[in-house]
C-alpha cells in the first residue's frame, strides 16, 4: 500500500486520528474541539487542511447549520493549491451535505459529481478514501439519489475491505434504510419490507457473532430504526430495539431516528394514541428519514385505531410529500440555474480551487492539467494508448439560441454520458470549451471503434429536445495513438497525438452523416 494522506501529514497527524475516531464513534462535539485546536496551531499546513475538512463533517453531524457556509469557504480556500485528489474529494462530499441542507439542489449535485470524480482518481486501497466514499454515499442518500448512494457505499466497502477496515465499521444501514423508506412513501411497501428484512438479517448476523458492539453508534441506531419500522409494518423484532435506538451518540440525525423509532414501537405494540401524541410533539429534520416519514407513521397509527379515513388522508399527504421530492429531483437542472445566482460566491470559490488544481469545476472531470500529467506518467511507464478528441456538434447553436447557462447544462450532461459508457480503466477529461479527451490504455482498432460507437450513440440517444428544444446535439471524435518513443519527449507525446486526433475529428465533423 502506498503513502496515505494521513501518512503524508506524518508526525502532526496524531490529533487528527484521534478526532476522526471520535467522529466515527458519533462523538462529534468532542471531535470538533480537537479539529479546532489543530486549526489554530501554527506551522502545520497539511494538518490544518485536514482539520478544516473534518471540522465541516463534525458541524454537519451536530446540525450546526449556521456555521456551514463559512466552514465550507475556509476549507476550500485551504485545499485550493493541493494536487492530491483525496482532500478535494472528501471536502466536496461534505460540501454536498452542507449545501443540500441549505435547499438549492444544483450546488449539491455539482459537489456530488466533483467528489466522485476526485475520489475515483485515487487507486490505492486507502482507509481515508474509503471513509470519503462512505461520506459521499451519505450525501447522495440524504439528497435522495438512492441508486448513486448504494454505488458509492459499495465502493466504500470494497476499498475499506482492501485497506483492512472491518465490515462492521462501514456498515452504514442508514443509506439502505432511507432508500427503503422512499419505496414505502411512494406506495411500494413490499419493496420497503424486503430491504428492512435484509437489514434485520444483517444485524442478527452481527449479534450471533457478538459483533454488534463493533458497529459505530450511528449504525446501531440505523439498524434499530430498521427493526422498529419493520415492526410498525407488522413484523415483530427479535432483538432489543430500544437498546439499539438509544446508542446513537450526539449526531442530530440519530436523535431524529430515535424519536421516530419510539413512535414505530408504540404502533407495533398497539399504543396508537401514544404514537399520535408523540408525532404531535416532536420535530425532526426531513432529511433524516424522508420528509414523508412522519405522515406515513401517522397513517399507520390511525390504521391501528381503526380510523381508516384519517389513515387514508395521512397517506395521501405522505404520498404528496414524497412526490414533491421526486419532482424536485427531476427538475434539478431548472433549480440549478436559480441556485447559481443565489450562490455565486460559493461557486467562485469552487472555480478558483478547481482552476488551480486538477478538476474542471463545471463537469467535475479531470482538467487539461491533470490530463497532461496522466499521459506523461503513462508514457514514462512505456505504456501504449489511444486518445480520442471529442467535439460537440451543434453546441454553438445551443449557446446562441438558449444562452450560456443552457450550454453549461449540456456540457455537464455530455460529461456524464461519456463517463457512463467508458470501460473500466479508461480515462475522460474536459480539455476546454466543448472539447473532451478520452484515453484508452492498451487499446487497438477494434476497441477504439467500439468505444467511438458507444459515445456517439449515447450522446445521440439523450433527450436534448427537453433540455434545449430545437437544437440537437451530437459528437464527432478523432483518434490517434500516443507514441512515447525516442523521437520526441514525453511532454510532446500528448501534443502530437492531440494534433493528429484533432485533424481527424475535424474530418469526421465535415463528413456527411446518415439521416
Secondary structure, 3 states (H helix, E strand, C coil): CCCCHHHHHHHHHHHHHHHHHHHHCCCHHHHHHHHHHHHHCCCCHHHHHHHHHHHHHHHHHHCCHHHHHHHHHHHHHHHCCCCCHHHHHHHHHHHHHHHHHCCCHHHHHHHHHHHHHHHHCCCCCCHHHHHHHHHHHHHHHHHCCHHHHHHHHHHHHHHHHHCCCCCCCCCCHHHHHHHHHHHHHCCCHHHHHHHHHHHHHHHHHHHHCCCHHHCCHHHHHHHHHHHHHHHHCCCCCCCCHHHHHCCCCCCHHHHHHHHHHHHHHHHHCCCHHHHHHHHHHCCCCHHHHCCCHHHHHHHHHHHHHCCHHHHHHHHHHHHHHHHHHHHHHHCHHHHHHHHHHHCHHHHHHHHHHHHHCCECCCCCCECHHHHHHHHHHHHHCCCCEEEEEEEEECHHHHHHHHCHHHHHHHHHHHHHHHHHHCCCCCEEEEEECCEEEEEEECCCHHHHHHHHHHHHHHHHHCCHHHHCCCCCCEEEEEEEEECCCCCCCHHHHHHHHHHHHHHHHHHHHHCCCCC
